[in-house]
Amino acid sequence: MSVHSPRTSSSHKHFTPFYSAAEEAQAKAEHESWDNEGGHMSSTSGRLVRAPDAALPYKVVLSHDRCALTAHAFATMREAEAFIRRNTPVPAAALSKLYDREAD
């Protein structure tokens, strides 16, 4: 007699923080197909704005040193965040002020 356990059901998908091989391949293909965005970080900062009624609901607004703000629209938040990471400098690492005092 065979007993089918709900835990071993192949239709049940478990959450995992890791990408599957198919997702990794798709992400790599998307990364390789990005347009050339200038090859340097011309922006000083970026922020993400959501416009739920727009065709591309996620908008990145970049600040620049010597010119006006620029806006770029994206279909997903993941694409928008990746664009910000590629086009803005990494913030400097900072230690907590808790370490700036004498030991007891």
Beta strands, then each sheet from edge to edge (+ up, - down):
strand 1: 43-50
strand 2: 58-64
strand 3: 70-74
sheet 1: 1+ 2- 3+
end
